[in-house]
Amino acid sequence: MGRIETEKNTFGIKDKIGYMFGDFGNDFTFLFASVFLMVFYTKVLGISAGMVGTLFLVARCVDAFTDITMGRIVDRSKPSKDGRFRPWILRMCGPVALASFLMYQGGMKDAPQGLKIAYMFVTYILWGSIFYTAINIPYGSMASVLSPDADDRASLSTFRSVGAVLAQLIVGVGAPLLVYTTDAAGNQVVNEERFTIVAGAFSVAAIICYLLCYSMTTERVKIERQEMKEDTGFLNTVKSLLSNRALLGIILAALFLLVAQIMTQSINQYLFIDYFKNKEALSIMTLAGVLPSLVLAPFAVPMSKKFGKKEIGIFGCLCGAVSCFFLFFLHTKSAALYIGINVLGFLGFGIFNLILWAFITDVIDDQEVRTGKREDGTIYATYSFARKIGQAFAGGLGGYALGIIGFDSGKTVQSQEVLDGIYNIATLLPGILYLGVAISLLFLYPLNKKQVEENIAALKQKREQESAR
């Protein structure tokens, strides 16, 4: 592997805030799609939940090619004066925002069903499988080159998570109050005109955040051009990644986690609107979910240093599982009690969410220790694809589950049997999935606190030897 040079300008708060804005921008479109896209498709366009689930699964098949291809492109691209990853943020911020806006066109509601389905497939794949991939993979990979220091990377993960929390406050708390209105019978119904306006506003906000990310960050770890000419071959790369137990462990954990969290966010739209009939409680639920992360943010890095990321992750997800199982057996009719019990779970895995992105930089380091090669983009792309699989299963599982319990997108009011089914989906399935995260980290993911420290020491020694040449 070629020599790695590190620029002398100091990593600091400007980089952290800039990196935070990157995920802030990501989640204006990603979180809005995760939470509201199925609602838009089913309640505005009148497309069946099963067809929406099929869309998500088909798109993930496309991602199997686009994600890994983008990772390879990034790893082999020639760095510009602004670095290897940052230029992609500047290039793709406009296309990803525009594609997101095009997905939420309420004017399509009166179009023929076949045309609506075709429009849904084209715009969603254009946004998620092409443009979002082209900006998210460089953005996520960039964390490993902003600083070579492990604590700096952990702080980047925390700030990235704070950016996601801020987006959740705006998207999760504000959007329900705008896209839903109350009819004469007291039912919560979707306002399709507001839906499109909100989507446009979020797209503009995403562009602003991406530009701030680009302008406030600096790539410091530079890989010489001759190193990027090395090509071990795609199949060899895949074989190497498949033998990386740490990568497989975090991928499985990410699958369970994303399905649990995104499916919960999506199903909550039906739970609070149809079961509790309370859109204000939906906003409060989102607020209750994100505030613990903001409170815990200052403690994320110190706690991960003391206890280890893996150890915190196991504890946090067990807390989430226990709270979900308790709610399932309780089957409460009180929105306030439901939110209150959920807060216990939020406090548990809130700290885990804050350091989640530092796991992948640990995996990148572990791969370099094991193989001698550093492939930030390819590894992050593989992880990103796994997260998209989680997103797809969340949408697909949620959509199919709604279909199984008899949810009818053409009805404003659902039967009590359907409402009880929605409650069971919102509690039992996430509980099982959070338990799956904890089991994956415990038995498959090998990078405990001790192993991470050993990898850091090995790479530090390697860097010193390379610099001395």
C-alpha positions as CSV (number, residue, x, y, z in Angstrom):
1,M,0.0,0.0,0.0
2,G,1.3,3.5,-0.9
3,R,2.3,6.1,1.6
4,I,-0.5,8.1,3.3
5,E,0.0,11.8,3.8
6,T,-1.8,13.9,6.4
7,E,-2.4,17.6,5.9
8,K,-1.2,19.9,8.7
9,N,-4.4,22.0,9.1
10,T,-6.1,21.0,12.4
11,F,-9.2,19.0,12.6
12,G,-11.8,20.9,14.7
13,I,-15.3,22.0,15.4
14,K,-15.8,23.4,11.9
15,D,-15.3,19.9,10.4
16,K,-17.7,18.4,12.9
17,I,-20.4,20.9,12.3
18,G,-19.9,20.6,8.5
19,Y,-20.1,16.9,8.7
20,M,-23.3,17.2,10.8
21,F,-24.9,19.3,8.0
22,G,-24.2,16.4,5.6
23,D,-26.5,14.0,7.3
24,F,-28.9,16.9,8.0
25,G,-29.2,17.2,4.3
26,N,-29.4,13.5,3.7
27,D,-32.3,13.1,6.1
28,F,-34.4,15.9,4.7
29,T,-35.1,13.5,1.8
30,F,-34.2,10.1,3.2
31,L,-36.2,10.5,6.5
32,F,-39.1,12.1,4.7
33,A,-39.2,9.2,2.3
34,S,-38.8,6.6,5.1
35,V,-41.7,8.0,7.1
36,F,-44.1,9.6,4.6
37,L,-43.5,8.0,1.2
38,M,-45.7,5.0,1.8
39,V,-48.4,7.3,3.2
40,F,-48.2,9.4,0.0
41,Y,-48.4,6.4,-2.2
42,T,-51.3,4.7,-0.4
43,K,-53.4,7.7,0.8
44,V,-52.7,10.2,-2.0
45,L,-52.1,8.2,-5.1
46,G,-54.2,5.3,-4.0
47,I,-51.6,2.6,-4.7
48,S,-51.9,-0.6,-2.8
49,A,-49.5,-1.2,0.2
50,G,-48.4,-4.5,-1.4
51,M,-47.3,-2.7,-4.6
52,V,-45.4,-0.2,-2.6
53,G,-43.6,-3.0,-0.8
54,T,-42.7,-4.5,-4.2
55,L,-41.3,-1.2,-5.3
56,F,-38.9,-1.1,-2.3
57,L,-37.7,-4.6,-2.9
58,V,-37.1,-4.1,-6.6
59,A,-35.2,-0.9,-5.9
60,R,-32.9,-2.7,-3.5
61,C,-32.1,-5.2,-6.3
62,V,-31.0,-2.2,-8.4
63,D,-29.0,-0.9,-5.4
64,A,-27.0,-4.2,-5.3
65,F,-25.3,-2.9,-8.5
66,T,-25.4,0.9,-8.0
67,D,-24.0,1.0,-4.4
68,I,-21.0,-1.2,-5.0
69,T,-20.3,0.4,-8.4
70,M,-20.3,3.8,-6.7
71,G,-18.0,2.6,-4.0
72,R,-15.5,1.3,-6.6
73,I,-15.7,4.6,-8.5
74,V,-14.9,6.6,-5.4
75,D,-12.0,4.4,-4.4
76,R,-10.5,4.7,-7.9
77,S,-11.2,8.3,-8.7
78,K,-8.4,10.8,-8.9
79,P,-8.4,13.3,-6.0
80,S,-9.0,16.9,-6.9
81,K,-7.7,19.8,-4.9
82,D,-10.8,19.5,-2.7
83,G,-10.2,15.8,-2.1
84,R,-11.6,12.6,-3.3
85,F,-15.0,12.5,-1.6
86,R,-16.2,16.2,-1.1
87,P,-16.5,17.0,-4.9
88,W,-19.3,14.4,-5.2
89,I,-21.4,16.3,-2.6
90,L,-21.2,19.4,-4.7
91,R,-22.0,17.6,-7.9
92,M,-25.0,15.6,-6.7
93,C,-26.8,17.9,-4.2
94,G,-29.0,19.4,-6.9
95,P,-30.0,16.1,-8.6
96,V,-30.9,14.3,-5.4
97,A,-33.0,17.2,-4.2
98,L,-34.9,17.5,-7.4
99,A,-35.5,13.8,-7.7
100,S,-36.9,13.8,-4.2
101,F,-39.3,16.6,-5.0
102,L,-40.6,14.8,-8.1
103,M,-41.7,11.8,-6.0
104,Y,-44.4,13.8,-4.2
105,Q,-46.5,15.2,-7.0
106,G,-50.1,15.3,-5.8
107,G,-51.3,16.1,-9.3
108,M,-50.7,12.5,-10.2
109,K,-53.6,11.3,-8.1
110,D,-56.1,11.4,-11.0
111,A,-53.8,9.7,-13.5
112,P,-54.5,6.1,-14.7
113,Q,-53.3,3.5,-12.2
114,G,-50.7,2.1,-14.5
115,L,-49.2,5.5,-15.1
116,K,-49.1,6.2,-11.4
117,I,-47.3,3.0,-10.7
118,A,-44.8,3.6,-13.5
119,Y,-44.2,7.1,-12.3
120,M,-43.7,5.8,-8.7
121,F,-41.1,3.2,-9.9
122,V,-39.1,5.7,-12.1
123,T,-38.9,8.6,-9.7
124,Y,-38.2,6.4,-6.6
125,I,-35.3,4.5,-8.3
126,L,-33.9,7.7,-9.8
127,W,-33.8,9.3,-6.3
128,G,-32.8,6.4,-4.1
129,S,-30.8,4.0,-6.3
130,I,-28.9,6.6,-8.4
131,F,-28.7,10.1,-7.0
132,Y,-28.9,9.4,-3.3
133,T,-26.3,6.6,-3.7
134,A,-24.0,9.0,-5.6
135,I,-24.0,11.5,-2.7
136,N,-24.4,9.3,0.3
137,I,-21.5,6.9,-0.3
138,P,-18.9,9.6,-0.8
139,Y,-20.3,11.5,2.2
140,G,-20.2,8.4,4.5
141,S,-16.7,7.4,3.3
142,M,-15.4,10.9,3.9
143,A,-15.3,10.4,7.7
144,S,-12.2,8.2,7.5
145,V,-10.2,10.9,5.7
146,L,-11.2,14.0,7.7
147,S,-8.9,12.8,10.5
148,P,-6.8,9.6,11.2
149,D,-7.6,9.8,14.9
150,A,-10.2,7.3,16.2
151,D,-11.7,9.7,18.8
152,D,-12.1,12.4,16.1
153,R,-14.0,9.8,14.0
154,A,-16.2,8.9,17.0
155,S,-17.0,12.6,17.4
156,L,-17.9,12.8,13.7
157,S,-20.3,9.9,14.2
158,T,-21.9,11.8,17.1
159,F,-22.2,15.0,15.1
160,R,-23.6,13.1,12.2
161,S,-26.2,11.6,14.5
162,V,-27.1,15.0,15.8
163,G,-27.6,16.1,12.2
164,A,-30.0,13.2,11.8
165,V,-31.8,14.2,15.1
166,L,-32.2,17.8,13.9
167,A,-33.8,16.5,10.7
168,Q,-36.1,14.2,12.7
169,L,-37.2,17.2,14.7
170,I,-38.2,19.1,11.5
171,V,-39.5,16.2,9.4
172,G,-40.9,14.0,12.2
173,V,-42.4,16.8,14.4
174,G,-43.3,19.5,11.9
175,A,-44.4,17.5,8.8
176,P,-47.3,15.7,10.4
177,L,-48.8,19.0,11.5
178,L,-48.6,20.2,7.9
179,V,-49.5,17.2,5.7
180,Y,-52.5,16.1,7.8
181,T,-55.8,17.9,8.3
182,T,-58.9,17.0,10.4
183,D,-62.2,16.4,8.6
184,A,-65.7,17.1,10.0
185,A,-65.8,13.6,11.7
186,G,-62.6,14.2,13.5
187,N,-60.5,11.8,11.3
188,Q,-57.0,12.8,10.2
189,V,-56.7,13.0,6.4
190,V,-53.8,13.8,4.1
191,N,-53.7,17.2,2.3
192,E,-52.0,16.4,-1.0
193,E,-51.2,20.0,-2.0
194,R,-49.4,20.6,1.3
195,F,-47.5,17.3,0.8
196,T,-46.0,18.6,-2.4
197,I,-45.1,22.0,-0.9
198,V,-43.4,20.4,2.1
199,A,-41.4,18.1,-0.2
200,G,-40.2,21.1,-2.2
201,A,-39.2,23.0,1.0
202,F,-37.3,20.0,2.3
203,S,-35.4,19.6,-1.1
204,V,-34.3,23.2,-0.9
205,A,-33.2,22.8,2.7
206,A,-31.2,19.6,1.7
207,I,-29.2,21.6,-0.9
208,I,-28.3,24.3,1.6
209,C,-27.1,21.7,4.1
210,Y,-25.0,19.8,1.5
211,L,-23.3,23.1,0.4
212,L,-22.5,23.8,4.1
213,C,-21.0,20.3,4.5
214,Y,-18.9,20.8,1.4
215,S,-17.6,24.2,2.4
216,M,-16.9,23.5,6.1
217,T,-15.0,20.1,5.9
218,T,-11.4,19.3,4.8
219,E,-10.0,16.0,3.7
220,R,-6.7,15.5,5.5
221,V,-5.7,11.9,4.9
222,K,-4.5,11.7,1.3
223,I,-3.7,8.5,-0.6
224,E,-1.0,8.9,-3.3
225,R,-2.1,8.4,-6.9
226,Q,-0.1,5.3,-7.5
227,E,-1.9,3.4,-4.8
228,M,-5.2,4.0,-6.5
229,K,-3.9,2.3,-9.6
230,E,-3.7,-1.0,-7.8
231,D,-6.7,-3.2,-8.8
232,T,-7.1,-6.6,-7.1
233,G,-10.2,-7.3,-9.1
234,F,-13.8,-7.0,-8.1
235,L,-14.3,-10.7,-7.2
236,N,-11.2,-10.6,-5.0
237,T,-12.5,-7.6,-3.2
238,V,-15.9,-9.3,-2.7
239,K,-14.2,-12.4,-1.4
240,S,-12.1,-10.3,1.0
241,L,-15.2,-8.4,2.3
242,L,-17.2,-11.6,2.8
243,S,-14.4,-13.0,5.0
244,N,-14.5,-9.9,7.2
245,R,-16.5,-11.0,10.2
246,A,-16.7,-7.5,11.6
247,L,-18.3,-6.2,8.4
248,L,-20.7,-9.1,8.3
249,G,-21.6,-8.6,11.9
250,I,-22.3,-4.9,11.6
251,I,-24.2,-5.5,8.3
252,L,-26.6,-8.0,10.0
253,A,-27.0,-5.6,13.0
254,A,-27.7,-2.7,10.6
255,L,-30.3,-4.8,8.8
256,F,-32.2,-5.6,12.0
257,L,-31.8,-2.0,13.3
258,L,-33.0,-0.2,10.1
259,V,-35.9,-2.5,9.7
260,A,-37.0,-1.9,13.3
261,Q,-36.5,1.9,13.3
262,I,-37.8,2.8,9.8
263,M,-40.7,0.4,10.0
264,T,-41.7,1.8,13.3
265,Q,-41.5,5.4,11.9
266,S,-43.6,4.3,9.0
267,I,-46.2,2.3,10.9
268,N,-46.5,5.1,13.5
269,Q,-48.2,7.2,10.8
270,Y,-51.0,4.6,10.8
271,L,-50.8,3.9,14.6
272,F,-51.2,7.5,15.7
273,I,-53.5,8.7,12.9
274,D,-55.8,5.6,12.6
275,Y,-55.5,3.9,16.0
276,F,-54.9,6.8,18.4
277,K,-56.5,9.4,16.0
278,N,-54.1,12.0,17.3
279,K,-51.7,13.8,14.9
280,E,-50.4,15.9,17.8
281,A,-49.3,12.8,19.6
282,L,-47.5,11.7,16.5
283,S,-45.3,14.8,16.6
284,I,-44.8,14.4,20.4
285,M,-43.7,10.8,19.8
286,T,-41.1,12.0,17.3
287,L,-39.9,14.6,19.7
288,A,-39.7,12.1,22.5
289,G,-37.6,9.9,20.3
290,V,-35.0,12.5,19.3
291,L,-34.6,14.5,22.5
292,P,-32.8,11.7,24.4
293,S,-30.2,11.6,21.6
294,L,-29.5,15.4,22.0
295,V,-29.3,15.0,25.8
296,L,-26.9,12.1,25.5
297,A,-24.7,13.5,22.7
298,P,-22.1,15.1,25.0
299,F,-21.5,11.7,26.7
300,A,-21.3,9.6,23.6
301,V,-17.6,9.7,23.0
302,P,-16.6,9.4,26.7
303,M,-18.9,6.4,27.2
304,S,-17.7,4.7,24.0
305,K,-14.1,5.1,25.2
306,K,-14.9,3.7,28.6
307,F,-17.2,0.8,27.8
308,G,-16.7,0.2,24.0
309,K,-19.0,0.7,21.1
310,K,-20.1,-3.0,20.8
311,E,-20.9,-3.1,24.5
312,I,-23.0,0.0,24.4
313,G,-24.8,-1.3,21.3
314,I,-25.8,-4.5,23.0
315,F,-27.2,-2.8,26.1
316,G,-29.1,-0.1,24.2
317,C,-30.9,-2.5,21.8
318,L,-31.9,-4.8,24.7
319,C,-33.5,-1.8,26.3
320,G,-35.4,-1.1,23.1
321,A,-36.5,-4.7,22.8
322,V,-37.8,-4.8,26.4
323,S,-39.9,-1.6,26.0
324,C,-41.5,-2.9,22.8
325,F,-42.4,-6.3,24.3
326,F,-43.9,-4.6,27.3
327,L,-46.1,-2.4,25.1
328,F,-47.2,-5.4,23.0
329,F,-48.5,-7.2,26.1
330,L,-50.0,-4.0,27.6
331,H,-51.9,-3.0,24.4
332,T,-52.7,0.4,25.8
333,K,-55.3,2.8,24.4
334,S,-53.5,5.8,25.9
335,A,-51.1,7.6,23.5
336,A,-49.4,9.3,26.4
337,L,-48.6,6.0,28.1
338,Y,-47.5,4.5,24.8
339,I,-45.0,7.4,24.3
340,G,-43.8,7.3,27.9
341,I,-42.8,3.7,27.8
342,N,-41.1,4.2,24.4
343,V,-38.9,6.9,26.0
344,L,-37.3,4.2,28.1
345,G,-36.2,2.4,24.9
346,F,-35.1,5.7,23.3
347,L,-32.8,6.4,26.3
348,G,-31.3,2.9,25.9
349,F,-30.4,2.8,22.2
350,G,-30.1,6.6,21.8
351,I,-26.5,6.4,22.8
352,F,-26.0,3.6,20.4
353,N,-27.4,5.6,17.5
354,L,-25.0,8.4,18.3
355,I,-21.9,6.2,17.8
356,L,-23.3,4.0,15.1
357,W,-21.4,5.5,12.3
358,A,-18.1,5.0,14.1
359,F,-18.6,1.3,13.8
360,I,-17.9,1.4,10.1
361,T,-14.7,3.3,10.5
362,D,-13.6,0.6,12.9
363,V,-14.5,-2.0,10.3
364,I,-12.5,-0.1,7.6
365,D,-9.5,0.0,10.0
366,D,-9.9,-3.7,10.8
367,Q,-10.0,-4.5,7.0
368,E,-6.7,-2.6,6.5
369,V,-5.1,-4.4,9.5
370,R,-6.1,-7.8,8.1
371,T,-5.4,-7.3,4.3
372,G,-3.0,-4.3,4.2
373,K,-5.4,-2.5,1.8
374,R,-7.7,0.4,2.6
375,E,-10.9,0.5,0.6
376,D,-13.0,3.1,2.3
377,G,-15.5,3.6,-0.5
378,T,-16.1,0.0,-1.3
379,I,-16.6,-1.0,2.3
380,Y,-18.9,1.9,3.0
381,A,-20.9,1.1,-0.1
382,T,-21.3,-2.5,1.0
383,Y,-22.6,-1.2,4.4
384,S,-24.8,1.4,2.7
385,F,-26.3,-1.3,0.6
386,A,-27.1,-3.3,3.7
387,R,-28.8,-0.3,5.2
388,K,-30.9,0.1,2.1
389,I,-31.9,-3.5,2.3
390,G,-33.0,-2.7,5.9
391,Q,-35.0,0.3,4.5
392,A,-36.5,-1.9,1.8
393,F,-37.5,-4.7,4.3
394,A,-38.9,-2.0,6.6
395,G,-41.1,-0.7,3.8
396,G,-41.8,-4.1,2.3
397,L,-42.5,-5.8,5.7
398,G,-44.7,-2.9,6.8
399,G,-46.6,-2.8,3.5
400,Y,-47.1,-6.5,3.4
401,A,-48.1,-6.7,7.1
402,L,-50.7,-3.9,6.5
403,G,-52.0,-6.0,3.6
404,I,-52.2,-9.1,5.7
405,I,-54.2,-7.5,8.5
406,G,-56.7,-6.1,5.9
407,F,-55.7,-2.4,5.8
408,D,-57.7,-0.7,3.0
409,S,-56.1,2.4,1.6
410,G,-59.4,3.4,0.1
411,K,-61.1,3.7,3.5
412,T,-60.8,6.7,5.8
413,V,-61.8,4.7,8.8
414,Q,-60.4,1.2,9.4
415,S,-62.1,-1.7,11.3
416,Q,-61.2,-2.4,14.9
417,E,-59.6,-5.6,13.9
418,V,-57.3,-3.7,11.5
419,L,-56.5,-1.1,14.2
420,D,-55.5,-3.8,16.7
421,G,-53.3,-5.3,14.0
422,I,-51.6,-2.0,13.4
423,Y,-50.8,-1.8,17.1
424,N,-49.4,-5.3,17.2
425,I,-47.2,-4.6,14.1
426,A,-45.9,-1.4,15.8
427,T,-44.8,-3.2,19.0
428,L,-44.1,-6.9,18.5
429,L,-42.0,-6.8,15.3
430,P,-39.6,-4.0,16.5
431,G,-39.1,-5.8,19.7
432,I,-38.0,-9.0,17.9
433,L,-35.8,-7.0,15.6
434,Y,-34.0,-5.0,18.4
435,L,-33.3,-8.3,20.1
436,G,-31.8,-9.5,16.8
437,V,-29.4,-6.5,16.8
438,A,-28.2,-7.3,20.3
439,I,-27.6,-11.0,19.4
440,S,-25.8,-10.0,16.2
441,L,-23.4,-7.7,18.0
442,L,-22.9,-10.2,20.8
443,F,-22.1,-13.3,18.8
444,L,-20.9,-12.2,15.4
445,Y,-19.4,-8.7,15.6
446,P,-15.8,-9.2,17.0
447,L,-14.6,-5.6,17.5
448,N,-15.0,-5.2,21.2
449,K,-13.2,-2.4,23.1
450,K,-9.9,-4.3,23.3
451,Q,-9.8,-5.3,19.7
452,V,-10.5,-1.8,18.5
453,E,-7.7,-0.4,20.6
454,E,-5.3,-3.0,19.2
455,N,-6.2,-2.1,15.6
456,I,-5.6,1.6,16.4
457,A,-2.2,0.9,17.8
458,A,-1.3,-1.3,14.8
459,L,-2.3,1.3,12.3
460,K,-0.5,4.1,14.2
461,Q,2.7,2.1,14.0
462,K,2.1,1.5,10.3
463,R,1.6,5.2,9.6
464,E,4.8,6.1,11.5
465,Q,6.8,3.5,9.5
466,E,5.4,4.8,6.2
467,S,6.1,8.4,7.1
468,A,9.7,7.5,7.9
469,R,10.3,6.0,4.4
